[in-house]
């Protein structure tokens, strides 16, 4: 199962990189109307949690998500003010992230 999750993440990152290379992600409508809902659905399914992303944007060579919220009632809630993910095709092929920046994370465990 863990390997399957990693494969899904790799496929998602690869598809995102392909879209970036094609220059399609510069459109705010594409990000907000198409990529964000799909990303939310995929993450919710993969994590078994409610997922929200307030805003998704492409800035200075990185994908940025603001207002990221993950909630699995009775277990945990994670709130992240801003997440910045740099994507380079070479690193994706080597199964590495170029850079991941997380701003103001708050993690709460529930019993």
Secondary structure, DSSP 8 states (H G I E B T S, - for coil): -HHHHHHHHHHHHHHHHHHHHTTGGG-HHHIIIIIHHHHHHHHHHHHTSEEEEEEEEEETTEEEEEEEEEEETTTEEEEEEEEEEE--HHHHHTT--SEEEEEEEEEEE--
